[in-house]
Amino acid sequence: MIKRPLMMVERIMYADPETPVNCVYTAKIKGEIPEENFKTALLKIQQKHPILRATIDQKNGRYPYFVGQKDIEPIPLRIVERKTDEDWFKESEKGWFKLFEDPKKPLAELVWVKGQDASEVLWIIPHCIADGTTGVTLMRELLGLLDNPYYPLIPYAAFESVNDFLPSDFNAGIKKYKAGIYLLLARIFFSIQRKSKKRNLGNYAIHWKMTPEDTKLITEKCKSNGISVHALLCSSVMQAFRDVQGERAKGKVISPVDVRHFIPEIKEDHLFAFAPTVELSVKKNSRDVMNNAKQIKKELTEKINKMEARELLWMGEHMHPVVERMIHMLKSSEGGHDITLSNMGKVNIPNDYKNFTLETVISPTVAFPWLNSNTLVTSTYNQQMDFTFMSNENFLPKEEACLIKDKAIELLTTSL
């Protein structure tokens, strides 16, 4: 049974007991499903994933702990009547602000926006236990079990600490000295960091899909030009910020990378929250979207090849004394980047089931409490690219975000 402190990276996504930071994963299905199938599916999923049988204890230690609960309640299912095609969006926004504070309830909730012909299902999960791959896993397992209660799930043991991921030749002595230097520098940095008087107010999300035709055009042209879709997305979005914001644009994006690429012990179907990030930029005077994309692809490849994800996790554990300062800075600093851009790629979930059809998967939404909460998440399902763009009115007014979105779409499709 789990009993361990939250890792440093988990603590940042946890923020504090009064600040919800949740990811909401949504899928739309067509067909009728008995309510009992949901309850059976949720029990099996909870039995597989140890973190879904744990709660967060903030009161009995210096730092918050994950604590396994022997008599934890089942994952709650909340059923909402589906009246319009936009009801899922309202429930997604509502899910941002759910606090998982009940010591007997798990760190997850499922919402079923139930209609006669069509329904949406939404996983609401604290970001401190989930990344994008987690959302895909939970949705795939849920749909598989809704269609077939005997769909196989294999339980796994929870890791006990970041030491579980360290190689046998890891030199902790030398690294500890390096970690001490980083901690000292972090203390100095946070003490002199300039803070804005602005605060995050008025979170919002914008959602849209590209047509299958435009999606195909983008992927084929990227392939023929020797660039990745992700590189073109970064280049187009950064240029859109420049075109709309002018001198206020930073010319930088933060790009999360799936940690499972670096630490294979964390399986694709294991719940995990840490995603190491890479900062990507374009030269100030370069406005050629395609050439910028080629440079971004090169920069991204180089930085990923140099990334030491195991060491990053271990180093992070020596930064616990400054986590609260980090969180305060994120809530009060404008940051040095335009946006965090997370490209989940093709979503690995079947669409044909015996008893229903999976019509579409919607990119996750999240309402970060940070001042610079600019976040773009994209995924591809059923030959369609899907986007969610999140921020807050006090940092990036929604009207301006819509202009950036429209410009990015224009650049994505015309630069080819």
MARMI-520436 format. One record per residue (C-alpha): residue number from 1; y negated, z, x. Coordinates in steps of 0.1 Angstrom, whole numbers, always signed. Example, Ala and Ser with C-alpha at 12.3 -4.5 7.8 and 13.67 -1.06 7.14 Angstrom:
2
<r nr="1" py="+45" pz="+78" px="+123"/>
<r nr="2" py="+11" pz="+71" px="+137"/>
//
This chain:
416
<r nr="1" py="+0" pz="+0" px="+0"/>
<r nr="2" py="-35" pz="-9" px="+13"/>
<r nr="3" py="-57" pz="+17" px="+29"/>
<r nr="4" py="-81" pz="+3" px="+54"/>
<r nr="5" py="-119" pz="+2" px="+58"/>
<r nr="6" py="-136" pz="-31" px="+49"/>
<r nr="7" py="-141" pz="-53" px="+79"/>
<r nr="8" py="-177" pz="-59" px="+89"/>
<r nr="9" py="-177" pz="-94" px="+73"/>
<r nr="10" py="-163" pz="-79" px="+41"/>
<r nr="11" py="-190" pz="-52" px="+41"/>
<r nr="12" py="-217" pz="-78" px="+42"/>
<r nr="13" py="-202" pz="-96" px="+12"/>
<r nr="14" py="-197" pz="-63" px="-5"/>
<r nr="15" py="-234" pz="-54" px="+1"/>
<r nr="16" py="-234" pz="-20" px="-16"/>
<r nr="17" py="-220" pz="-3" px="-47"/>
<r nr="18" py="-250" pz="-12" px="-69"/>
<r nr="19" py="-252" pz="-49" px="-58"/>
<r nr="20" py="-226" pz="-73" px="-73"/>
<r nr="21" py="-217" pz="-103" px="-51"/>
<r nr="22" py="-191" pz="-123" px="-71"/>
<r nr="23" py="-176" pz="-157" px="-68"/>
<r nr="24" py="-168" pz="-175" px="-101"/>
<r nr="25" py="-141" pz="-202" px="-101"/>
<r nr="26" py="-138" pz="-225" px="-132"/>
<r nr="27" py="-114" pz="-250" px="-145"/>
<r nr="28" py="-113" pz="-270" px="-177"/>
<r nr="29" py="-80" pz="-276" px="-195"/>
<r nr="30" py="-69" pz="-295" px="-226"/>
<r nr="31" py="-41" pz="-282" px="-247"/>
<r nr="32" py="-30" pz="-250" px="-264"/>
<r nr="33" py="-18" pz="-220" px="-245"/>
<r nr="34" py="-4" pz="-187" px="-260"/>
<r nr="35" py="-24" pz="-156" px="-251"/>
<r nr="36" py="+8" pz="-139" px="-240"/>
<r nr="37" py="+12" pz="-166" px="-212"/>
<r nr="38" py="-21" pz="-154" px="-197"/>
<r nr="39" py="-10" pz="-118" px="-196"/>
<r nr="40" py="+23" pz="-126" px="-180"/>
<r nr="41" py="+7" pz="-149" px="-155"/>
<r nr="42" py="-19" pz="-123" px="-145"/>
<r nr="43" py="+8" pz="-96" px="-139"/>
<r nr="44" py="+27" pz="-119" px="-116"/>
<r nr="45" py="-4" pz="-129" px="-97"/>
<r nr="46" py="-13" pz="-92" px="-93"/>
<r nr="47" py="+22" pz="-84" px="-80"/>
<r nr="48" py="+19" pz="-111" px="-54"/>
<r nr="49" py="-15" pz="-102" px="-39"/>
<r nr="50" py="-19" pz="-67" px="-25"/>
<r nr="51" py="-57" pz="-67" px="-26"/>
<r nr="52" py="-55" pz="-72" px="-64"/>
<r nr="53" py="-38" pz="-38" px="-66"/>
<r nr="54" py="-66" pz="-21" px="-47"/>
<r nr="55" py="-101" pz="-8" px="-54"/>
<r nr="56" py="-130" pz="+0" px="-32"/>
<r nr="57" py="-137" pz="+37" px="-24"/>
<r nr="58" py="-173" pz="+42" px="-12"/>
<r nr="59" py="-174" pz="+80" px="-16"/>
<r nr="60" py="-147" pz="+95" px="+7"/>
<r nr="61" py="-157" pz="+81" px="+41"/>
<r nr="62" py="-185" pz="+69" px="+63"/>
<r nr="63" py="-178" pz="+32" px="+53"/>
<r nr="64" py="-162" pz="+17" px="+22"/>
<r nr="65" py="-124" pz="+15" px="+21"/>
<r nr="66" py="-99" pz="-7" px="+3"/>
<r nr="67" py="-74" pz="+18" px="-13"/>
<r nr="68" py="-42" pz="+7" px="-30"/>
<r nr="69" py="-37" pz="+22" px="-65"/>
<r nr="70" py="-1" pz="+29" px="-76"/>
<r nr="71" py="-11" pz="+30" px="-113"/>
<r nr="72" py="-38" pz="+3" px="-113"/>
<r nr="73" py="-45" pz="-15" px="-146"/>
<r nr="74" py="-36" pz="-51" px="-151"/>
<r nr="75" py="-62" pz="-78" px="-144"/>
<r nr="76" py="-83" pz="-79" px="-175"/>
<r nr="77" py="-84" pz="-110" px="-197"/>
<r nr="78" py="-116" pz="-115" px="-217"/>
<r nr="79" py="-115" pz="-141" px="-244"/>
<r nr="80" py="-147" pz="-158" px="-255"/>
<r nr="81" py="-149" pz="-183" px="-284"/>
<r nr="82" py="-158" pz="-218" px="-272"/>
<r nr="83" py="-187" pz="-232" px="-292"/>
<r nr="84" py="-203" pz="-257" px="-268"/>
<r nr="85" py="-195" pz="-275" px="-236"/>
<r nr="86" py="-219" pz="-252" px="-218"/>
<r nr="87" py="-204" pz="-219" px="-227"/>
<r nr="88" py="-185" pz="-217" px="-195"/>
<r nr="89" py="-218" pz="-219" px="-176"/>
<r nr="90" py="-232" pz="-189" px="-195"/>
<r nr="91" py="-200" pz="-170" px="-187"/>
<r nr="92" py="-202" pz="-180" px="-150"/>
<r nr="93" py="-238" pz="-166" px="-148"/>
<r nr="94" py="-227" pz="-135" px="-166"/>
<r nr="95" py="-198" pz="-130" px="-141"/>
<r nr="96" py="-223" pz="-129" px="-112"/>
<r nr="97" py="-235" pz="-95" px="-123"/>
<r nr="98" py="-202" pz="-77" px="-130"/>
<r nr="99" py="-197" pz="-46" px="-110"/>
<r nr="100" py="-161" pz="-38" px="-101"/>
<r nr="101" py="-166" pz="+0" px="-99"/>
<r nr="102" py="-138" pz="+14" px="-122"/>
<r nr="103" py="-113" pz="+32" px="-99"/>
<r nr="104" py="-84" pz="+22" px="-121"/>
<r nr="105" py="-93" pz="-15" px="-126"/>
<r nr="106" py="-85" pz="-43" px="-101"/>
<r nr="107" py="-110" pz="-64" px="-82"/>
<r nr="108" py="-107" pz="-94" px="-105"/>
<r nr="109" py="-113" pz="-105" px="-141"/>
<r nr="110" py="-102" pz="-136" px="-160"/>
<r nr="111" py="-124" pz="-151" px="-187"/>
<r nr="112" py="-108" pz="-176" px="-212"/>
<r nr="113" py="-135" pz="-196" px="-230"/>
<r nr="114" py="-111" pz="-206" px="-258"/>
<r nr="115" py="-115" pz="-237" px="-279"/>
<r nr="116" py="-93" pz="-257" px="-302"/>
<r nr="117" py="-88" pz="-287" px="-280"/>
<r nr="118" py="-104" pz="-277" px="-247"/>
<r nr="119" py="-108" pz="-244" px="-229"/>
<r nr="120" py="-123" pz="-232" px="-196"/>
<r nr="121" py="-107" pz="-205" px="-175"/>
<r nr="122" py="-129" pz="-185" px="-151"/>
<r nr="123" py="-118" pz="-162" px="-123"/>
<r nr="124" py="-145" pz="-136" px="-114"/>
<r nr="125" py="-138" pz="-122" px="-80"/>
<r nr="126" py="-159" pz="-101" px="-56"/>
<r nr="127" py="-168" pz="-122" px="-26"/>
<r nr="128" py="-156" pz="-94" px="-2"/>
<r nr="129" py="-120" pz="-104" px="-10"/>
<r nr="130" py="-124" pz="-141" px="-17"/>
<r nr="131" py="-134" pz="-174" px="-1"/>
<r nr="132" py="-132" pz="-209" px="-15"/>
<r nr="133" py="-95" pz="-213" px="-6"/>
<r nr="134" py="-88" pz="-180" px="-24"/>
<r nr="135" py="-103" pz="-195" px="-56"/>
<r nr="136" py="-82" pz="-226" px="-54"/>
<r nr="137" py="-50" pz="-205" px="-48"/>
<r nr="138" py="-57" pz="-182" px="-78"/>
<r nr="139" py="-64" pz="-212" px="-100"/>
<r nr="140" py="-33" pz="-231" px="-89"/>
<r nr="141" py="-11" pz="-200" px="-94"/>
<r nr="142" py="-26" pz="-192" px="-128"/>
<r nr="143" py="-21" pz="-228" px="-141"/>
<r nr="144" py="+14" pz="-230" px="-127"/>
<r nr="145" py="+24" pz="-198" px="-145"/>
<r nr="146" py="+6" pz="-207" px="-177"/>
<r nr="147" py="+28" pz="-238" px="-178"/>
<r nr="148" py="+60" pz="-222" px="-165"/>
<r nr="149" py="+64" pz="-184" px="-165"/>
<r nr="150" py="+91" pz="-189" px="-138"/>
<r nr="151" py="+67" pz="-206" px="-114"/>
<r nr="152" py="+76" pz="-190" px="-80"/>
<r nr="153" py="+52" pz="-166" px="-63"/>
<r nr="154" py="+62" pz="-149" px="-30"/>
<r nr="155" py="+46" pz="-115" px="-24"/>
<r nr="156" py="+32" pz="-108" px="+11"/>
<r nr="157" py="+22" pz="-77" px="+31"/>
<r nr="158" py="-14" pz="-68" px="+35"/>
<r nr="159" py="-28" pz="-68" px="+70"/>
<r nr="160" py="-39" pz="-33" px="+83"/>
<r nr="161" py="-67" pz="-42" px="+107"/>
<r nr="162" py="-82" pz="-71" px="+126"/>
<r nr="163" py="-59" pz="-60" px="+155"/>
<r nr="164" py="-31" pz="-77" px="+135"/>
<r nr="165" py="-46" pz="-111" px="+144"/>
<r nr="166" py="-51" pz="-105" px="+181"/>
<r nr="167" py="-29" pz="-123" px="+207"/>
<r nr="168" py="-8" pz="-102" px="+231"/>
<r nr="169" py="-30" pz="-112" px="+260"/>
<r nr="170" py="-63" pz="-101" px="+244"/>
<r nr="171" py="-83" pz="-82" px="+270"/>
<r nr="172" py="-99" pz="-55" px="+248"/>
<r nr="173" py="-115" pz="-37" px="+278"/>
<r nr="174" py="-136" pz="-66" px="+289"/>
<r nr="175" py="-144" pz="-76" px="+253"/>
<r nr="176" py="-154" pz="-41" px="+245"/>
<r nr="177" py="-182" pz="-42" px="+271"/>
<r nr="178" py="-193" pz="-75" px="+257"/>
<r nr="179" py="-193" pz="-60" px="+222"/>
<r nr="180" py="-215" pz="-31" px="+233"/>
<r nr="181" py="-241" pz="-56" px="+247"/>
<r nr="182" py="-241" pz="-75" px="+214"/>
<r nr="183" py="-245" pz="-43" px="+194"/>
<r nr="184" py="-275" pz="-33" px="+216"/>
<r nr="185" py="-291" pz="-67" px="+212"/>
<r nr="186" py="-285" pz="-65" px="+174"/>
<r nr="187" py="-302" pz="-31" px="+172"/>
<r nr="188" py="-332" pz="-46" px="+191"/>
<r nr="189" py="-332" pz="-78" px="+169"/>
<r nr="190" py="-332" pz="-59" px="+136"/>
<r nr="191" py="-359" pz="-35" px="+147"/>
<r nr="192" py="-384" pz="-64" px="+155"/>
<r nr="193" py="-373" pz="-88" px="+128"/>
<r nr="194" py="-402" pz="-99" px="+105"/>
<r nr="195" py="-396" pz="-92" px="+69"/>
<r nr="196" py="-410" pz="-109" px="+38"/>
<r nr="197" py="-425" pz="-90" px="+9"/>
<r nr="198" py="-406" pz="-114" px="-14"/>
<r nr="199" py="-373" pz="-103" px="-29"/>
<r nr="200" py="-346" pz="-122" px="-47"/>
<r nr="201" py="-355" pz="-125" px="-83"/>
<r nr="202" py="-342" pz="-149" px="-109"/>
<r nr="203" py="-309" pz="-163" px="-97"/>
<r nr="204" py="-299" pz="-197" px="-111"/>
<r nr="205" py="-273" pz="-224" px="-106"/>
<r nr="206" py="-275" pz="-262" px="-111"/>
<r nr="207" py="-242" pz="-281" px="-117"/>
<r nr="208" py="-235" pz="-318" px="-116"/>
<r nr="209" py="-207" pz="-343" px="-109"/>
<r nr="210" py="-208" pz="-377" px="-93"/>
<r nr="211" py="-190" pz="-406" px="-110"/>
<r nr="212" py="-156" pz="-417" px="-96"/>
<r nr="213" py="-173" pz="-449" px="-86"/>
<r nr="214" py="-200" pz="-432" px="-65"/>
<r nr="215" py="-174" pz="-408" px="-51"/>
<r nr="216" py="-152" pz="-437" px="-40"/>
<r nr="217" py="-182" pz="-455" px="-25"/>
<r nr="218" py="-192" pz="-425" px="-4"/>
<r nr="219" py="-157" pz="-417" px="+9"/>
<r nr="220" py="-150" pz="-454" px="+18"/>
<r nr="221" py="-183" pz="-460" px="+35"/>
<r nr="222" py="-180" pz="-427" px="+55"/>
<r nr="223" py="-146" pz="-438" px="+67"/>
<r nr="224" py="-158" pz="-473" px="+77"/>
<r nr="225" py="-187" pz="-458" px="+96"/>
<r nr="226" py="-166" pz="-432" px="+114"/>
<r nr="227" py="-183" pz="-402" px="+99"/>
<r nr="228" py="-170" pz="-374" px="+77"/>
<r nr="229" py="-182" pz="-368" px="+41"/>
<r nr="230" py="-193" pz="-334" px="+52"/>
<r nr="231" py="-216" pz="-348" px="+79"/>
<r nr="232" py="-232" pz="-372" px="+54"/>
<r nr="233" py="-237" pz="-343" px="+29"/>
<r nr="234" py="-254" pz="-322" px="+55"/>
<r nr="235" py="-276" pz="-350" px="+67"/>
<r nr="236" py="-286" pz="-361" px="+32"/>
<r nr="237" py="-293" pz="-325" px="+20"/>
<r nr="238" py="-314" pz="-317" px="+51"/>
<r nr="239" py="-334" pz="-349" px="+47"/>
<r nr="240" py="-339" pz="-341" px="+10"/>
<r nr="241" py="-354" pz="-307" px="+19"/>
<r nr="242" py="-377" pz="-325" px="+44"/>
<r nr="243" py="-388" pz="-351" px="+18"/>
<r nr="244" py="-396" pz="-324" px="-8"/>
<r nr="245" py="-408" pz="-295" px="+13"/>
<r nr="246" py="-424" pz="-313" px="+42"/>
<r nr="247" py="-433" pz="-289" px="+70"/>
<r nr="248" py="-417" pz="-259" px="+52"/>
<r nr="249" py="-382" pz="-275" px="+58"/>
<r nr="250" py="-362" pz="-260" px="+86"/>
<r nr="251" py="-339" pz="-289" px="+94"/>
<r nr="252" py="-309" pz="-266" px="+96"/>
<r nr="253" py="-278" pz="-259" px="+75"/>
<r nr="254" py="-251" pz="-232" px="+78"/>
<r nr="255" py="-216" pz="-246" px="+73"/>
<r nr="256" py="-187" pz="-222" px="+66"/>
<r nr="257" py="-153" pz="-231" px="+81"/>
<r nr="258" py="-119" pz="-220" px="+66"/>
<r nr="259" py="-106" pz="-193" px="+90"/>
<r nr="260" py="-70" pz="-204" px="+83"/>
<r nr="261" py="-76" pz="-233" px="+106"/>
<r nr="262" py="-79" pz="-208" px="+135"/>
<r nr="263" py="-56" pz="-180" px="+124"/>
<r nr="264" py="-24" pz="-195" px="+109"/>
<r nr="265" py="-10" pz="-160" px="+101"/>
<r nr="266" py="-35" pz="-161" px="+72"/>
<r nr="267" py="-16" pz="-184" px="+50"/>
<r nr="268" py="-33" pz="-209" px="+26"/>
<r nr="269" py="-21" pz="-188" px="-4"/>
<r nr="270" py="-33" pz="-155" px="+10"/>
<r nr="271" py="-65" pz="-139" px="-3"/>
<r nr="272" py="-91" pz="-135" px="+25"/>
<r nr="273" py="-128" pz="-134" px="+26"/>
<r nr="274" py="-140" pz="-142" px="+61"/>
<r nr="275" py="-153" pz="-177" px="+68"/>
<r nr="276" py="-168" pz="-182" px="+103"/>
<r nr="277" py="-200" pz="-204" px="+102"/>
<r nr="278" py="-215" pz="-231" px="+122"/>
<r nr="279" py="-252" pz="-239" px="+123"/>
<r nr="280" py="-260" pz="-276" px="+122"/>
<r nr="281" py="-294" pz="-293" px="+127"/>
<r nr="282" py="-312" pz="-326" px="+129"/>
<r nr="283" py="-339" pz="-336" px="+153"/>
<r nr="284" py="-374" pz="-332" px="+139"/>
<r nr="285" py="-385" pz="-368" px="+141"/>
<r nr="286" py="-351" pz="-384" px="+132"/>
<r nr="287" py="-351" pz="-396" px="+96"/>
<r nr="288" py="-321" pz="-420" px="+97"/>
<r nr="289" py="-295" pz="-403" px="+74"/>
<r nr="290" py="-265" pz="-422" px="+88"/>
<r nr="291" py="-274" pz="-417" px="+125"/>
<r nr="292" py="-281" pz="-380" px="+118"/>
<r nr="293" py="-247" pz="-378" px="+101"/>
<r nr="294" py="-230" pz="-392" px="+132"/>
<r nr="295" py="-248" pz="-366" px="+154"/>
<r nr="296" py="-238" pz="-338" px="+129"/>
<r nr="297" py="-202" pz="-348" px="+130"/>
<r nr="298" py="-202" pz="-347" px="+168"/>
<r nr="299" py="-220" pz="-313" px="+168"/>
<r nr="300" py="-197" pz="-298" px="+142"/>
<r nr="301" py="-166" pz="-309" px="+161"/>
<r nr="302" py="-179" pz="-295" px="+194"/>
<r nr="303" py="-187" pz="-261" px="+178"/>
<r nr="304" py="-155" pz="-258" px="+159"/>
<r nr="305" py="-135" pz="-266" px="+191"/>
<r nr="306" py="-154" pz="-237" px="+209"/>
<r nr="307" py="-150" pz="-213" px="+180"/>
<r nr="308" py="-129" pz="-181" px="+187"/>
<r nr="309" py="-123" pz="-168" px="+152"/>
<r nr="310" py="-100" pz="-140" px="+163"/>
<r nr="311" py="-126" pz="-127" px="+188"/>
<r nr="312" py="-153" pz="-130" px="+161"/>
<r nr="313" py="-134" pz="-108" px="+138"/>
<r nr="314" py="-127" pz="-82" px="+165"/>
<r nr="315" py="-164" pz="-83" px="+177"/>
<r nr="316" py="-175" pz="-78" px="+142"/>
<r nr="317" py="-157" pz="-45" px="+139"/>
<r nr="318" py="-181" pz="-31" px="+166"/>
<r nr="319" py="-211" pz="-41" px="+145"/>
<r nr="320" py="-205" pz="-16" px="+117"/>
<r nr="321" py="-234" pz="+7" px="+128"/>
<r nr="322" py="-259" pz="-22" px="+120"/>
<r nr="323" py="-243" pz="-36" px="+89"/>
<r nr="324" py="-268" pz="-19" px="+66"/>
<r nr="325" py="-296" pz="-33" px="+86"/>
<r nr="326" py="-281" pz="-67" px="+84"/>
<r nr="327" py="-278" pz="-65" px="+46"/>
<r nr="328" py="-314" pz="-53" px="+44"/>
<r nr="329" py="-326" pz="-82" px="+66"/>
<r nr="330" py="-307" pz="-107" px="+44"/>
<r nr="331" py="-324" pz="-93" px="+14"/>
<r nr="332" py="-359" pz="-95" px="+29"/>
<r nr="333" py="-358" pz="-124" px="+55"/>
<r nr="334" py="-364" pz="-160" px="+48"/>
<r nr="335" py="-339" pz="-170" px="+75"/>
<r nr="336" py="-341" pz="-200" px="+97"/>
<r nr="337" py="-321" pz="-225" px="+77"/>
<r nr="338" py="-326" pz="-246" px="+46"/>
<r nr="339" py="-293" pz="-240" px="+29"/>
<r nr="340" py="-256" pz="-229" px="+33"/>
<r nr="341" py="-235" pz="-259" px="+26"/>
<r nr="342" py="-198" pz="-253" px="+18"/>
<r nr="343" py="-176" pz="-284" px="+13"/>
<r nr="344" py="-142" pz="-274" px="+0"/>
<r nr="345" py="-129" pz="-310" px="+2"/>
<r nr="346" py="-102" pz="-322" px="-21"/>
<r nr="347" py="-89" pz="-294" px="-44"/>
<r nr="348" py="-51" pz="-290" px="-41"/>
<r nr="349" py="-42" pz="-284" px="-77"/>
<r nr="350" py="-20" pz="-307" px="-99"/>
<r nr="351" py="-35" pz="-321" px="-130"/>
<r nr="352" py="-5" pz="-329" px="-152"/>
<r nr="353" py="+15" pz="-300" px="-167"/>
<r nr="354" py="+41" pz="-299" px="-195"/>
<r nr="355" py="+20" pz="-281" px="-220"/>
<r nr="356" py="-16" pz="-289" px="-211"/>
<r nr="357" py="-38" pz="-311" px="-188"/>
<r nr="358" py="-62" pz="-299" px="-162"/>
<r nr="359" py="-92" pz="-321" px="-169"/>
<r nr="360" py="-115" pz="-309" px="-140"/>
<r nr="361" py="-122" pz="-282" px="-115"/>
<r nr="362" py="-157" pz="-270" px="-111"/>
<r nr="363" py="-171" pz="-259" px="-77"/>
<r nr="364" py="-176" pz="-221" px="-74"/>
<r nr="365" py="-208" pz="-204" px="-83"/>
<r nr="366" py="-222" pz="-173" px="-66"/>
<r nr="367" py="-255" pz="-154" px="-69"/>
<r nr="368" py="-262" pz="-140" px="-35"/>
<r nr="369" py="-287" pz="-111" px="-34"/>
<r nr="370" py="-303" pz="-125" px="-3"/>
<r nr="371" py="-339" pz="-137" px="-3"/>
<r nr="372" py="-327" pz="-170" px="+11"/>
<r nr="373" py="-298" pz="-175" px="-13"/>
<r nr="374" py="-299" pz="-213" px="-11"/>
<r nr="375" py="-263" pz="-224" px="-14"/>
<r nr="376" py="-246" pz="-257" px="-21"/>
<r nr="377" py="-209" pz="-258" px="-28"/>
<r nr="378" py="-191" pz="-291" px="-33"/>
<r nr="379" py="-155" pz="-300" px="-40"/>
<r nr="380" py="-136" pz="-331" px="-51"/>
<r nr="381" py="-110" pz="-332" px="-79"/>
<r nr="382" py="-96" pz="-362" px="-98"/>
<r nr="383" py="-117" pz="-386" px="-78"/>
<r nr="384" py="-150" pz="-369" px="-86"/>
<r nr="385" py="-173" pz="-349" px="-63"/>
<r nr="386" py="-186" pz="-318" px="-80"/>
<r nr="387" py="-216" pz="-298" px="-69"/>
<r nr="388" py="-231" pz="-263" px="-76"/>
<r nr="389" py="-265" pz="-255" px="-62"/>
<r nr="390" py="-276" pz="-219" px="-63"/>
<r nr="391" py="-308" pz="-201" px="-53"/>
<r nr="392" py="-334" pz="-178" px="-69"/>
<r nr="393" py="-368" pz="-185" px="-84"/>
<r nr="394" py="-388" pz="-163" px="-60"/>
<r nr="395" py="-376" pz="-182" px="-30"/>
<r nr="396" py="-368" pz="-217" px="-42"/>
<r nr="397" py="-381" pz="-224" px="-77"/>
<r nr="398" py="-356" pz="-242" px="-99"/>
<r nr="399" py="-380" pz="-271" px="-105"/>
<r nr="400" py="-382" pz="-277" px="-67"/>
<r nr="401" py="-344" pz="-273" px="-63"/>
<r nr="402" py="-339" pz="-301" px="-89"/>
<r nr="403" py="-362" pz="-324" px="-69"/>
<r nr="404" py="-341" pz="-317" px="-38"/>
<r nr="405" py="-309" pz="-323" px="-57"/>
<r nr="406" py="-322" pz="-357" px="-70"/>
<r nr="407" py="-334" pz="-367" px="-36"/>
<r nr="408" py="-301" pz="-357" px="-20"/>
<r nr="409" py="-281" pz="-378" px="-45"/>
<r nr="410" py="-304" pz="-408" px="-38"/>
<r nr="411" py="-299" pz="-405" px="-1"/>
<r nr="412" py="-261" pz="-400" px="-4"/>
<r nr="413" py="-258" pz="-432" px="-24"/>
<r nr="414" py="-285" pz="-455" px="-10"/>
<r nr="415" py="-280" pz="-446" px="+27"/>
<r nr="416" py="-247" pz="-464" px="+25"/>
//
